[in-house]
Amino acid sequence: MMPQHNQKHPRLNAAFLKTVARAPGVYLMKNRAGKIIYVGKAKDLRKRLASYARYQGEDYSKTTVMVGRIDRVETIITRTEKEALILEASLIKKHCPKYNVILRDDKNYPLIKVTVDEEWPRVLMTRRKKKDKARYFGPFSSVGAMWSTLKLLQSMFPLRRCKGKEIKKRARPCLNHQMKSCMAPCVGKADSERYLEMVRDVLLVLEGRNSELMQRLKANMSAAVSVLRFEEAALYRDRIAALEKTLEKQIVAGLLSDDLDVFGFVRKSASVAVSIITVRSGRVLGQQVFYLAEPVGKDAEVLAESVKRYYDDGDIPAGEILVPFMPDDSLLLTQWLSENKNSTVLFKVPVRGDKRHLITMAQTNADQVFADREKQEKTWEVLAASLEKSLGLSRRPDRIECLDISNISGKQAVGSLVCFIKGEKAAGRYRHYKIKTVMGPDDYSMMAEVIMRRFERGIRDDDLPDLFMVDGGKGQLNVARQAAIHFGLEGRVELVGIAKEKKEEGEKLYRPGRKNPIAAARHSQVLLFLMRVRDESHRYGVTFHRKLRHKKTFASELDMVSGIGVNRKKKLLQKFGSLAGIKKASIGELSAVSGFGPELARAVYDFFHQH
């Protein structure tokens, strides 16, 4: 029987549900602004949407809030449930809906990157996983452990460390080669086959297949000794010793020798923590923990969403995934992961033995997140109470935003907005604003434009801060106040200005309706925190401004050469390092760049030498 119209959810009424197909597919929930707030998949779209119409949870639950904001629901029918799963993942990645599970780590942990897509691969540290053909390992929760691993790899395998995908030819090798820590492919001293064999050995170490590598190194050492190549044998001996030392430090997962991914799941009230321990060849290589503030759905659904988001990011699953309980749609997830891995993937809920011990370890790691957050919350409560009292705020400022305007004589003006939530940076909410309507050096007008744009969007998306801070004194604060009055936000969004006065006077804090600045002790926690927020907006603005200036400097000259587009500019910069390097290059050197023939090389050369 069709569910009756529910007054709480007027959009999901009986008339609408009759139009929804009883077929597999994806549904997109949108708010009044037309923004997608949730993407889901279902085996039976009508049945799934009807469950939202019948939902009678607590008024404060996230699901209730989400359903209350639905203005329109769109559906996309697919042939199979697996197609729906793949489409759902694609749409979530594209739109990042507010109420979907998005696995974002609190910390930006480092990774080790092996550039296997290059002719002469490198091993380096990075904090960003790109969609390229390189191999990534990590993230490493301990930066020290990451650097130790990198140092070991560099001592065992003399791969190049110079920057850039393509090697710049040198007349003589660098100091690394003289120290026997680089094979010097830049001067043609490296044997390609031997070099790539070392890259494969590096991958074995990072994949946890150390035993396999150990056997090969011992075999190579014995072979070198048998033909009296003692210097080569000594190199293998040193690598074996370094590898044995590393093996001693690695945590062994009981008596197991399997490849496992272990999920821990802990719920406390509305929040959930998910941890993933990576085990390869029986050794624990690392772990990662995610905090989900108020995920939508039951525990089995949230765990399924977490599994999908984790592996949808490009991580290759182990053959066996240990979980504390079976996730929703486990059979479908098994099929999808097995296809991605090109081999069988199984979910298991261990009840005893070493595998159960791993689940307990993962659960403990997830539980630790709540302890850390509780400690952080208490620290913030003390600071927030001081902010509320010192600034005379009407409520606790859990979300603070700060705006800074930077420009050079009115040119390339940029507004930089940073956000702090409960005292911590919320980098995902940082924004840059290019000034559109103001010409010339008019900081007040520039600030007014950016604040109006920010408040307008905030009202539309119901996304406003508790405290909005401007870098400046009474004048800048008044600009922000006029914008707040214009949108009817006075009192709803608190305002504060922070300005550097005379050196002996230090920083001053300004509040609307107050003639004199607030007297804050120079080393008070309130002032130091607000200065930290302001300085972060400066840093964010200066970094972006520098990029704009560099882009304009580079583009303003090369864009005037006929036949030079974005890709060719990039190739020139990669080859010669800078605009100055391009200017110094000969016609022959320019012709050697991929995509440059003699005529184009001559055009670039003539342009710079005629001007």
C-alpha positions, -999 to +999 in steps of 0.1 A: +000+000+000+013+034-009+024+055+021+001+084+030+011+120+026+033+131+055+029+168+065+066+169+076+077+159+041+052+174+016+075+168-014+075+131-008+038+127-010+017+098-025+012+117-058+049+121-063+058+085-053+033+072-079+055+087-106+087+070-093+097+038-110+100+005-092+135+000-107+171+003-097+187+037-100+200+068-083+181+096-066+192+132-062+177+153-034+178+191-039+171+221-017+152+253-026+183+267-043+185+237-066+217+225-049+221+187-045+222+179-008+221+141-010+227+114-035+216+078-029+211+046-049+184+020-045+173-014-059+138-001-059+136+037-062+100+040-052+104+018-021+135+037-010+120+072-014+088+060+004+110+051+034+120+088+037+083+098+035+075+075+065+106+086+084+097+097+120+131+103+137+140+128+164+135+164+153+172+172+158+186+142+139+205+149+107+182+127+086+151+147+098+169+180+090+179+167+056+144+155+046+129+188+059+151+206+034+141+186+003+124+207-023+128+184-053+139+148-060+152+137-093+158+101-102+180+083-128+170+048-137+198+023-144+198-012-158+213-029-127+219-021-091+257-022-098+253+005-124+235+025-098+263+020-073+289+032-099+268+062-109+261+072-073+299+072-065+305+094-096+278+119-086+290+121-050+325+127-061+313+155-085+289+173-063+301+165-027+266+167-013+263+180+023+246+150+038+266+122+021+295+104+038+326+122+027+358+107+042+380+137+051+408+132+074+414+158+101+451+159+093+468+162+060+490+131+063+520+126+040+522+100+013+551+084-006+548+088-043+566+066-069+565+083-103+563+050-123+549+070-153+582+087-159+611+074-179+634+076-149+610+073-119+616+091-085+605+084-050+593+114-031+570+127-003+537+144-012+506+155+007+482+154-023+471+124-043+467+133-079+448+115-107+480+105-125+497+072-133+520+073-103+518+049-074+509+063-039+516+047-005+502+058+028+490+080+043+515+078+071+500+089+104+536+094+117+557+119+097+588+105+114+579+070+102+574+083+066+608+100+065+624+069+080+609+048+052+620+074+026+655+075+040+658+037+039+646+036+003+671+063-007+700+045+010+691+011-005+682+023-040+702+051-057+673+066-077+674+102-089+661+129-066+661+159-090+628+176-097+608+174-129+594+146-150+620+150-177+657+149-169+678+180-178+710+169-194+741+178-174+778+181-183+787+163-151+767+145-124+755+161-092+769+155-057+744+126-051+761+105-077+795+112-061+780+100-028+768+069-046+731+077-039+722+083-075+729+064-107+731+097-127+708+091-156+713+129-164+748+121-178+739+088-193+756+067-166+725+047-156+714+014-172+677+016-178+669-021-171+688-021-138+673+013-128+637+000-134+645-032-115+654-010-085+620+008-089+603-026-088+622-034-056+610-001-041+574-010-049+579-044-032+591-026+000+562-002+000+537-030-008+549-049+023+563-077+002+597-075+020+602-113+023+600-117-015+625-089-019+648-104+008+649-137-011+658-120-043+685-098-027+701-129-011+701-147-045+717-117-062+743-115-035+752-152-039+753-149-077+777-118-074+800-137-050+801-168-073+816-147-101+839-127-078+820-094-081+826-086-044+818-049-046+784-056-061+778-084-035+787-059-007+759-035-020+734-064-018+747-072+017+741-037+029+706-036+014+697-069+031+709-055+065+689-023+061+658-044+051+662-067+081+664-037+105+632-024+090+614-057+093+622-058+130+604-025+135+572-035+116+542-047+136+534-083+128+497-092+127+499-124+148+508-154+127+489-142+096+506-138+063+476-124+045+467-091+028+439-076+048+420-043+052+405-040+086+377-016+093+368-004+128+335+014+135+325+032+167+293+052+172+288+077+201+255+094+200+250+109+165+287+108+156+307+079+141+345+072+138+358+048+111+394+035+112+411+014+085+442-007+092+463-018+062+479-053+066+502-066+038+519-100+040+509-102+076+525-068+086+507-037+096+518-010+072+496+019+085+462+031+096+438+060+089+409+073+109+379+094+098+354+112+119+318+116+107+299+142+126+263+131+119+261+106+091+227+099+076+215+063+079+218+032+102+252+018+111+253-009+083+244+019+058+271+042+071+297+015+071+288+006+035+290+043+025+324+045+042+337+014+023+325+029-010+340+063-005+374+048+007+379+025-023+363+050-047+393+072-041+416+048-060+428+026-032+431-011-043+414-034-018+430-064-001+416-098-010+399-099+025+382-070+042+376-075+079+346-057+094+330-056+129+296-063+112+284-068+077+278-035+057+246-029+038+246-043+003+277-064+011+271-087-019+269-058-043+300-042-027+319-076-031+311-077-068+321-041-074+354-044-054+363-077-071+359-062-105+381-032-095+408-056-082+404-082-110+403-109-083+380-120-055+374-097-026+355-110+005+340-093+036+344-113+068+333-107+104+359-126+125+348-138+159+380-152+173+418-155+168+443-130+152+417-115+129+394-107+157+424-091+175+429-068+144+392-058+146+397-049+183+428-029+174+408-010+147+379-004+171+404+010+197+419+034+171+384+046+161+374+051+198+406+072+203+391+098+179+364+105+204+388+109+233+410+133+212+379+153+201+366+155+237+399+169+248+399+194+219+363+203+227+371+211+263+400+233+252+378+251+227+350+256+253+374+276+275+386+298+247+351+302+232+338+314+266+366+339+268+358+351+232+321+354+241+328+374+272+356+396+259+339+406+227+304+408+243+289+383+218+254+370+220+264+333+216+294+310+213+314+317+181+319+281+170+324+291+134+346+322+127+355+336+092+380+363+084+383+384+053+415+401+039+418+422+008+451+422-010+461+442-041+489+461-057+477+497-064+443+483-071+455+458-096+449+420-093+428+426-062+418+395-043+396+388-013+407+359+008+383+343+032+394+317+058+373+297+082+379+282+116+355+258+132+358+253+170+393+268+169+407+246+141+412+255+104+385+243+081+405+245+049+376+231+028+357+263+035+385+287+024+375+309-005+392+333-029+372+362-045+384+381-076+372+417-075+347+422-103+332+457-099+359+479-084+385+497-105+415+513-089+428+513-053+396+514-032+399+489-003+365+498+012+346+492-020+365+460-026+357+448+008+320+457+004+318+438-028+332+406-013+312+408+019+279+413-001+287+383-022+296+362+008+264+371+028+242+366-003+255+331-008+253+324+029+216+333+030+209+313-001+227+281+012+219+287+049+256+287+055+266+317+077+294+320+103+288+329+140+315+356+139+327+374+108+360+392+112+375+419+089+412+429+088+409+466+097+396+492+121+364+512+123+361+519+086+363+483+075+340+472+103+314+497+092+315+483+057+308+449+071+280+463+093+263+480+064+263+447+044+248+429+074+221+456+077+214+453+040+207+415+043+190+417+077+218+399+094+226+423+121+226+404+154+225+371+135+261+373+124+284+389+149+311+413+136+346+422+148+375+442+133+412+436+141+437+463+133+474+469+138+478+503+154+510+520+164+538+497+174+537+506+211+499+501+211+497+467+194+466+452+180+431+467+185+397+449+184+367+469+172+330+460+177+298+476+162+282+502+184+313+507+205+333+540+202+366+528+216+385+496+208+383+467+232+413+466+256+428+431+252+460+422+270+489+418+245+493+381+254+457+372+261+445+339+245+416+358+229+438+383+211+464+357+201+438+334+186+421+362+166+456+373+154+462+337+143+430+337+123+438+371+107+474+360+099+460+329+082+438+351+059+470+371+051+489+340+042+461+326+021+457+358+002+494+364-004+499+329-017+471+333-042+482+368-051+517+355-058+503+328-082+482+354-100+513+377-105+534+348-117+507+336-141+503+371-155+540+377-158+545+344-176+514+347-198+518+384-207+549+377-228+545+342-242+508+347-251+519+373-276+538+346-296+516+330-323+512+293-319+519+292-281+491+278-261+487+265-225+503+231-231+533+245-250+539+271-223+538+243-197+564+223-217+587+253-221+585+260-183+591+223-174+621+222-198+638+255-189+625+261-154+616+298-158+608+326-182+645+337-179+656+302-189+633+303-220+648+337-230+683+323-228+676+292-248+690+288-283+669+278-314+683+243-312+674+239-275+639+253-282+635+229-312+643+199-289+612+206-268+583+182-276+558+199-299+582+225-311+594+225-347+621+247-362+596+274-373+580+277-339+613+276-321+625+304-344+594+325-336+599+322-298+636+330-302+630+360-324+603+373-302+625+376-271+656+388-289+638+414-309+621+428-278 
